[in-house]
Amino acid sequence: MKKSRGRTGRKRRRKHLQSFMDGVNCSHQLEYITLKKWLKDRGFEDSNLRPAQFWDTGRGLMTTKALQAGDLIISLPEKCLLTTATVLSSCLGEYIMKWKPPVSPLIALCTFLIAEKHAGEKSLWKPYLDILPKTYTCPVYLEHDVVSLFPEPLRKKAQEQRTTIHELYVSSKAFFSSLQPLFAENTETIFNYSALEWAWCTVNTRTIYMKHSQRECFSLEPDIYALAPYLDLLNHSPNVQVMGAFNEQTRSYEIRTNSQCKKYEEVFICYGPHDNQRLLLEYGFVAMNNPHSSVYVSSATLLKYFPPLDKQRNAKISILKDHDFLGNLTFGWDGPSWRLLTALKLLSLGADEFTCWKRTLLGGVISARNEQQTLTIATKICHFLIEETQHVLLQISHLKRSRDNLKNHLALAEALRLEDLKILQKSAGILHDLNMVTT
């Protein structure tokens, strides 16, 4: 029986729409065909995963069959993993073994990546290197104008990250020079700062945790990294649960899902219960509606709402410092954190209540006045942060119009600040309700 053309057309349209919503299959692209063949030669069995481009997460992996909790997502043989063992079995091995003081496992991996990238067509790892990002969106790659739009704690950590890479570069220069016999070109041009920055970000953003036994030829930093081709195309979602580990029996790194996933949907793994500042710092992206996200309150913001005339002010600050209550103070989706409220309660203690400070730190109620003042100041801080966030969002929208070259990077700062704004507005609503109850 012939099908009517109209019905087929509708079906085709529906299918096209569905594929657009789910993601566009990219497995026909040459770089992925080459990578899959390379992996197959190393013992990787083709799974139900296909590389695809998704409109919200970018490049990722989709499943061609529905997944149930407990299903194996991927099993990557040991031969496909890039570890320090890979580095030592390469021509770099003898140089690493005789170098004193010993290099770190991290530097060994970075050196290998730079050397293999430089080898180009001659590299045995070329199919993998070809699909690695050419650049990253971690703060170390971003311009100062963009980083200055981040919340203060993230700005500080971004600067620390930059310093770490710079120190790593300076301390590794002599080791890089020792590799000169392996190269026709000057090692200074191969192992330059931007090459190390790229390699460091590759390791930092893409490695899986895999503990290796300590080797004498490496420094005492833990050897816990493994680069996992194809597997590292899996994107992060805070709403899924997976189990990932190296299986000693199969000699493969395996990931099993604890969540369901429909056919043709993107398959996610969870990098850990990280807030958005941590995700941006370590991986260069922001997760929308991230349940782990929170907005940090600096000690400077906290203290400006308390009068300097308070005779016990310095003593209160010392107590908070001694009991580690001046950091990690946050607003979350469920309002001000217990730590923030506790710090505010202690700072709000009246002269006649100061002797009760220990009870405050244990979560005890001191007085109705103290409770009320705590909520009032928490509300003021929340509204101050809302205004500050809105001001930064306005700055970003102006910059997006005038700095076209920074559009993608500004979009990251905007996504982070928009998420902060949602959290703060939710917190303001919760505080409003609490204030109504206590007054």
C-alpha positions as CSV (number, residue, x, y, z in Angstrom):
1,M,0.0,0.0,0.0
2,K,1.4,3.4,-1.0
3,K,2.0,6.0,1.7
4,S,0.6,9.5,1.0
5,R,3.4,12.0,0.3
6,G,1.9,14.5,2.7
7,R,2.2,12.1,5.6
8,T,5.8,11.3,4.7
9,G,6.6,15.0,4.4
10,R,5.2,15.6,7.8
11,K,7.1,12.7,9.2
12,R,10.3,14.0,7.6
13,R,9.8,17.5,9.0
14,R,9.1,16.1,12.4
15,K,12.3,14.0,12.2
16,H,14.3,17.0,11.0
17,L,13.0,19.1,13.9
18,Q,13.7,16.3,16.4
19,S,17.3,16.0,15.1
20,F,17.7,19.7,15.5
21,M,16.4,19.6,19.1
22,D,18.6,16.6,20.0
23,G,21.7,17.5,18.2
24,V,23.3,17.2,14.8
25,N,25.2,14.0,14.2
26,C,28.8,14.7,13.3
27,S,30.1,11.1,13.0
28,H,30.4,11.5,9.1
29,Q,33.1,14.2,9.6
30,L,36.6,13.1,8.6
31,E,38.2,14.0,12.0
32,Y,35.7,11.7,13.8
33,I,36.0,8.9,11.2
34,T,39.8,9.0,11.6
35,L,39.6,9.1,15.4
36,K,37.1,6.1,15.5
37,K,39.4,4.0,13.2
38,W,42.4,4.9,15.4
39,L,40.6,3.9,18.5
40,K,39.3,0.7,16.9
41,D,43.0,-0.2,16.1
42,R,43.7,0.1,19.8
43,G,40.8,-2.2,20.8
44,F,37.9,0.2,21.3
45,E,34.6,-1.5,20.4
46,D,32.2,0.9,18.7
47,S,29.5,1.9,21.2
48,N,26.1,3.5,20.9
49,L,27.7,7.0,21.2
50,R,27.9,9.4,18.3
51,P,29.7,12.8,18.2
52,A,27.1,15.5,17.7
53,Q,26.8,19.3,17.8
54,F,24.2,20.5,20.4
55,W,22.7,24.0,20.3
56,D,23.2,24.6,24.1
57,T,26.3,22.6,25.0
58,G,28.2,22.6,21.8
59,R,30.2,19.5,20.9
60,G,29.1,16.3,22.8
61,L,28.0,12.7,22.4
62,M,24.5,11.4,21.7
63,T,23.2,7.9,22.3
64,T,21.6,5.8,19.5
65,K,19.7,3.7,22.0
66,A,17.8,4.5,25.2
67,L,20.0,4.1,28.3
68,Q,18.8,2.8,31.7
69,A,20.4,3.2,35.1
70,G,23.3,0.8,35.4
71,D,24.1,0.7,31.7
72,L,27.6,0.9,30.5
73,I,28.1,4.2,28.6
74,I,31.6,3.7,27.4
75,S,34.5,1.3,27.9
76,L,37.9,2.7,26.8
77,P,40.8,0.3,26.6
78,E,44.0,1.1,28.4
79,K,45.9,1.4,25.1
80,C,43.7,4.4,24.2
81,L,44.5,6.3,27.4
82,L,47.3,8.9,27.5
83,T,49.1,8.6,30.8
84,T,52.5,9.2,32.2
85,A,53.3,5.5,31.2
86,T,52.6,6.6,27.6
87,V,55.1,9.5,28.1
88,L,57.8,7.3,29.6
89,S,57.5,4.8,26.7
90,S,58.1,7.6,24.2
91,C,61.4,9.2,23.2
92,L,60.9,11.7,26.1
93,G,61.2,8.8,28.6
94,E,65.0,8.7,28.9
95,Y,65.2,12.5,29.3
96,I,62.6,12.5,32.1
97,M,64.3,9.6,33.9
98,K,67.6,11.3,34.1
99,W,66.4,14.8,34.8
100,K,67.0,16.2,38.3
101,P,65.1,17.4,40.3
102,P,62.4,15.2,38.9
103,V,59.6,16.7,36.8
104,S,56.0,16.5,37.9
105,P,53.5,14.0,36.3
106,L,51.6,17.1,35.1
107,I,54.7,18.6,33.3
108,A,55.5,15.2,31.8
109,L,52.0,15.1,30.2
110,C,52.2,18.8,29.1
111,T,55.6,18.2,27.5
112,F,54.3,15.1,25.6
113,L,51.3,17.0,24.3
114,I,53.4,19.9,23.1
115,A,56.0,17.6,21.5
116,E,53.3,15.5,19.7
117,K,51.5,18.6,18.5
118,H,54.7,19.9,17.1
119,A,55.4,16.5,15.4
120,G,52.2,17.0,13.3
121,E,51.6,14.3,10.7
122,K,54.3,12.1,12.3
123,S,52.6,11.9,15.7
124,L,51.0,8.6,16.6
125,W,48.4,10.6,18.5
126,K,47.5,12.9,15.6
127,P,43.8,11.6,15.3
128,Y,43.3,12.6,19.0
129,L,45.2,15.9,18.8
130,D,43.2,16.9,15.8
131,I,39.9,17.0,17.8
132,L,41.4,18.8,20.8
133,P,40.3,22.4,21.2
134,K,42.8,24.9,19.6
135,T,42.0,27.4,22.4
136,Y,40.2,27.3,25.7
137,T,37.8,29.5,27.6
138,C,39.3,29.1,31.1
139,P,40.1,32.4,32.8
140,V,43.9,32.1,31.9
141,Y,42.9,32.4,28.2
142,L,40.6,35.4,28.7
143,E,41.5,39.1,28.4
144,H,41.7,41.2,31.5
145,D,38.6,43.2,30.4
146,V,36.5,40.0,30.6
147,V,38.1,38.6,33.9
148,S,37.4,42.0,35.6
149,L,33.7,41.3,35.1
150,F,33.8,38.2,37.2
151,P,32.9,38.1,40.9
152,E,35.8,39.0,43.2
153,P,36.6,35.4,44.5
154,L,36.8,34.1,40.9
155,R,39.0,37.0,39.8
156,K,41.4,36.1,42.6
157,K,41.4,32.4,41.7
158,A,41.9,33.3,38.0
159,Q,45.0,35.3,39.0
160,E,46.3,32.4,41.1
161,Q,45.8,30.1,38.1
162,R,47.7,32.4,35.8
163,T,50.6,32.6,38.4
164,T,50.7,28.8,38.7
165,I,51.1,28.4,34.9
166,H,53.7,31.1,34.8
167,E,55.8,29.6,37.6
168,L,55.4,26.2,36.0
169,Y,56.8,27.6,32.7
170,V,59.8,29.4,34.4
171,S,60.7,26.3,36.5
172,S,60.4,23.9,33.5
173,K,62.5,26.0,31.0
174,A,65.8,24.2,31.8
175,F,64.1,20.8,31.4
176,F,62.6,21.8,28.1
177,S,66.1,22.9,26.9
178,S,67.5,19.4,27.8
179,L,65.2,18.0,25.1
180,Q,67.1,19.9,22.3
181,P,68.7,16.7,20.9
182,L,65.2,15.5,19.9
183,F,64.3,18.5,17.8
184,A,65.8,20.2,14.8
185,E,64.2,23.6,15.8
186,N,65.1,25.5,18.9
187,T,63.2,24.1,21.9
188,E,62.5,27.7,23.1
189,T,60.2,28.2,20.1
190,I,58.5,24.8,20.5
191,F,58.0,24.9,24.3
192,N,57.0,28.5,24.6
193,Y,54.6,30.0,27.1
194,S,51.4,29.8,24.9
195,A,52.2,26.1,24.1
196,L,52.4,25.3,27.8
197,E,49.3,27.3,28.5
198,W,47.4,25.2,25.9
199,A,48.8,21.9,27.2
200,W,48.1,22.8,30.8
201,C,44.5,23.7,30.0
202,T,44.1,20.4,28.0
203,V,45.2,18.4,31.0
204,N,43.3,20.5,33.5
205,T,40.0,20.4,31.6
206,R,40.0,17.0,30.0
207,T,41.7,14.4,32.2
208,I,39.9,11.7,34.1
209,Y,41.0,10.7,37.6
210,M,43.1,7.5,37.5
211,K,45.6,6.8,40.2
212,H,49.0,5.5,39.1
213,S,51.8,4.1,41.4
214,Q,54.4,6.5,42.4
215,R,57.5,6.4,40.1
216,E,61.0,7.7,41.3
217,C,61.5,9.6,38.0
218,F,58.6,11.9,38.9
219,S,58.3,14.5,41.8
220,L,56.0,13.6,44.7
221,E,52.9,15.3,43.2
222,P,50.2,12.7,42.8
223,D,50.1,10.9,39.4
224,I,46.4,10.9,38.9
225,Y,45.8,12.0,35.3
226,A,44.7,10.1,32.2
227,L,43.6,11.7,28.9
228,A,40.7,9.7,27.4
229,P,40.1,10.2,23.7
230,Y,36.4,10.2,22.7
231,L,35.3,9.7,26.3
232,D,36.4,13.3,26.9
233,L,33.7,14.5,24.4
234,L,31.1,13.8,27.2
235,N,29.8,17.0,28.6
236,H,28.9,17.8,32.2
237,S,25.5,18.1,33.8
238,P,25.0,18.7,37.5
239,N,21.7,16.7,37.3
240,V,23.1,13.2,36.4
241,Q,25.0,10.6,38.3
242,V,27.6,8.3,36.9
243,M,30.2,5.8,38.1
244,G,33.6,6.0,36.4
245,A,36.6,3.9,37.2
246,F,39.4,1.8,35.7
247,N,38.3,-1.9,35.5
248,E,41.3,-4.1,36.4
249,Q,39.7,-7.1,34.8
250,T,38.9,-5.6,31.4
251,R,41.9,-3.2,31.6
252,S,39.5,-0.4,30.5
253,Y,38.2,2.8,31.9
254,E,34.5,2.4,32.2
255,I,31.6,4.8,32.8
256,R,28.2,3.5,33.9
257,T,25.1,5.8,34.2
258,N,22.9,6.0,37.2
259,S,20.3,8.0,35.2
260,Q,18.1,7.3,32.2
261,C,18.7,8.8,28.8
262,K,16.4,8.7,25.8
263,K,17.4,7.6,22.3
264,Y,19.2,10.4,20.3
265,E,19.6,12.6,23.5
266,E,22.9,14.0,24.6
267,V,24.7,11.7,27.1
268,F,26.1,13.6,30.1
269,I,28.4,12.8,32.9
270,C,29.0,14.7,36.1
271,Y,32.4,16.3,36.8
272,G,31.5,16.7,40.4
273,P,29.1,18.9,42.6
274,H,30.8,22.1,41.5
275,D,29.4,25.6,41.5
276,N,29.6,27.8,38.4
277,Q,32.6,29.7,39.5
278,R,34.5,26.4,39.9
279,L,33.2,25.1,36.6
280,L,34.3,28.3,34.8
281,L,37.7,28.4,36.5
282,E,38.6,24.7,35.9
283,Y,36.6,23.8,32.7
284,G,35.7,27.1,31.0
285,F,31.9,26.9,31.0
286,V,28.8,27.7,33.1
287,A,26.0,25.3,33.8
288,M,22.5,26.9,33.7
289,N,20.2,26.2,36.7
290,N,23.1,24.6,38.5
291,P,21.8,23.3,41.9
292,H,25.3,23.6,43.4
293,S,25.7,27.3,42.5
294,S,25.9,30.0,45.0
295,V,26.9,33.7,45.3
296,Y,29.8,34.5,47.6
297,V,29.8,37.3,50.1
298,S,33.3,38.8,50.7
299,S,34.3,39.7,54.3
300,A,34.6,43.3,53.1
301,T,31.0,43.3,52.0
302,L,29.9,41.6,55.2
303,L,31.7,44.0,57.6
304,K,30.6,47.3,56.0
305,Y,27.1,46.7,57.5
306,F,28.4,46.8,61.1
307,P,29.3,50.0,62.8
308,P,33.0,50.5,63.5
309,L,32.0,52.1,66.8
310,D,31.0,48.7,68.2
311,K,33.5,48.2,71.0
312,Q,33.5,44.4,70.5
313,R,33.8,44.6,66.7
314,N,37.5,43.5,66.6
315,A,36.9,40.7,69.1
316,K,34.0,39.4,67.0
317,I,36.1,39.5,63.8
318,S,38.8,37.6,65.6
319,I,36.4,34.9,66.7
320,L,35.0,34.6,63.2
321,K,38.6,34.3,61.8
322,D,39.6,31.8,64.4
323,H,36.6,29.6,63.7
324,D,36.9,29.9,59.9
325,F,33.7,31.9,59.5
326,L,34.9,34.7,57.3
327,G,35.1,32.7,54.1
328,N,32.7,30.6,52.1
329,L,29.7,32.7,53.1
330,T,27.1,32.4,50.4
331,F,23.6,32.9,49.1
332,G,22.1,29.8,47.4
333,W,18.9,28.7,45.7
334,D,17.5,28.1,49.2
335,G,18.5,31.5,50.6
336,P,21.4,32.7,52.8
337,S,23.6,29.8,53.9
338,W,23.8,28.7,57.6
339,R,27.4,29.9,57.7
340,L,26.5,33.4,56.4
341,L,23.6,33.7,58.9
342,T,25.8,32.5,61.8
343,A,28.5,35.1,60.9
344,L,25.8,37.8,60.8
345,K,24.3,36.6,64.1
346,L,27.7,36.8,65.8
347,L,28.4,40.3,64.4
348,S,24.9,41.4,65.5
349,L,25.4,40.4,69.2
350,G,24.6,43.3,71.5
351,A,27.1,44.3,74.3
352,D,25.0,42.4,76.8
353,E,24.9,39.3,74.6
354,F,28.6,39.0,73.6
355,T,29.3,36.4,76.2
356,C,27.0,34.0,74.3
357,W,29.2,33.9,71.2
358,K,29.9,30.2,71.6
359,R,26.2,29.4,71.6
360,T,25.8,31.5,68.4
361,L,28.4,29.5,66.6
362,L,26.6,26.3,67.5
363,G,23.4,27.7,66.0
364,G,21.6,28.7,69.2
365,V,19.0,31.5,69.3
366,I,20.2,34.4,71.4
367,S,17.3,36.9,71.2
368,A,14.5,38.1,69.0
369,R,16.4,41.3,68.4
370,N,19.5,39.5,67.3
371,E,17.4,37.3,64.9
372,Q,15.7,40.3,63.4
373,Q,18.9,42.3,62.9
374,T,20.5,39.2,61.3
375,L,17.7,39.0,58.7
376,T,17.7,42.7,58.1
377,I,21.4,42.8,57.3
378,A,21.2,39.7,55.2
379,T,18.5,41.4,53.2
380,K,20.6,44.6,52.8
381,I,23.6,42.5,51.6
382,C,21.4,40.6,49.2
383,H,20.0,43.8,47.7
384,F,23.5,45.3,47.5
385,L,24.7,42.2,45.5
386,I,21.6,42.4,43.2
387,E,22.4,46.0,42.3
388,E,26.1,45.2,41.8
389,T,25.2,42.2,39.6
390,Q,22.8,44.3,37.5
391,H,25.4,47.0,37.1
392,V,28.0,44.5,35.8
393,L,25.3,43.0,33.4
394,L,24.8,46.5,32.0
395,Q,28.6,46.9,31.5
396,I,28.6,43.5,29.7
397,S,25.8,44.5,27.3
398,H,27.7,47.8,26.5
399,L,30.9,45.8,25.9
400,K,29.2,43.3,23.7
401,R,28.2,46.1,21.3
402,S,31.6,47.7,21.2
403,R,34.0,44.7,21.5
404,D,32.8,42.2,18.8
405,N,36.0,40.1,19.2
406,L,35.2,39.4,22.8
407,K,31.5,38.4,22.2
408,N,31.9,34.7,23.1
409,H,34.0,35.4,26.2
410,L,31.6,38.1,27.3
411,A,28.8,35.7,26.9
412,L,30.5,33.5,29.6
413,A,30.7,36.4,32.1
414,E,27.1,37.2,31.3
415,A,25.9,33.6,31.8
416,L,27.7,33.5,35.2
417,R,26.2,36.9,36.3
418,L,22.7,36.0,35.1
419,E,22.8,32.8,37.2
420,D,24.0,34.9,40.2
421,L,21.1,37.3,39.7
422,K,18.6,34.5,39.7
423,I,20.1,33.1,42.9
424,L,20.1,36.5,44.6
425,Q,16.5,37.2,43.6
426,K,15.4,33.9,44.9
427,S,17.3,34.6,48.2
428,A,15.6,38.0,48.4
429,G,12.2,36.4,48.2
430,I,13.1,33.9,50.9
431,L,14.4,36.7,53.2
432,H,11.3,38.7,52.6
433,D,9.1,35.8,53.7
434,L,11.3,35.2,56.8
435,N,11.1,38.9,57.7
436,M,7.3,38.8,57.4
437,V,7.3,35.9,59.9
438,T,9.6,37.5,62.5
439,T,8.1,41.0,62.5
